[in-house]
């Protein structure tokens, strides 16, 4: 699984960072970064929760 962020939609709510901190990171300017190219299998459920719970639907799997 891969995941990407639409920076035009992201409001830096950091819900994803709380759910999957090994995958998502906010920098000092509140810009969200995906820290991995491929989501490790053991983190896929947490990333799916992050995608589902993003209040602005800024995350998507591909």
N, C-alpha and C positions, 0 to 999 in steps of 0.2 A: 504494500500500500504506500502511496505517496500522498502528501497533503500540501496545499498551497493556500496562501492568504491573499485576498484582494485588498490591497492597501487603500483603495478608494472607499471601501466600506468599513474597514477596521477602525474602531474607536478606542482601541487599547484598553478594553475592559479587563483583560488579563484572566478571564475565566479559563481559557485554554492553558495558560501558563500554570495555573493552579492544578488543573487536571493532568497535565502531561509536561512537567517542567524539563524533562529530558528531550522534548521535541520542540517546544515553543519557548521563546525568550523575548522580552521587551527590552529594548536598549534604553539609554539615558534620554533619548528624545521621544520615547513612547512609540517607537516603530517596532512592530512585531516581526520576528524572524523565525523561520523554520530551521532548526539546527541540524536536521538530518535529511539526506536525500531520500532514503527509504526508511519508513517507519518499522522498527523492529517488531516482530510478531507479538512479543509479550506486551507491547504498548498499544497495539491496534485498538483494543476496547476503549482505552482511555482517550485515544485520539478521536475515535468515533463519538464518544461522549462530548468532546470538545467541539467537534463539528456540529453536532446536534444542538448544543447549548449556546452556541455563539449568538448573542442577541442581534447582531447585524448580518448574520449569515455570510460572514467574510471568509469562512474557511470552506474548502472543498477538497474532496478526495479525487485522485485520478490515477 
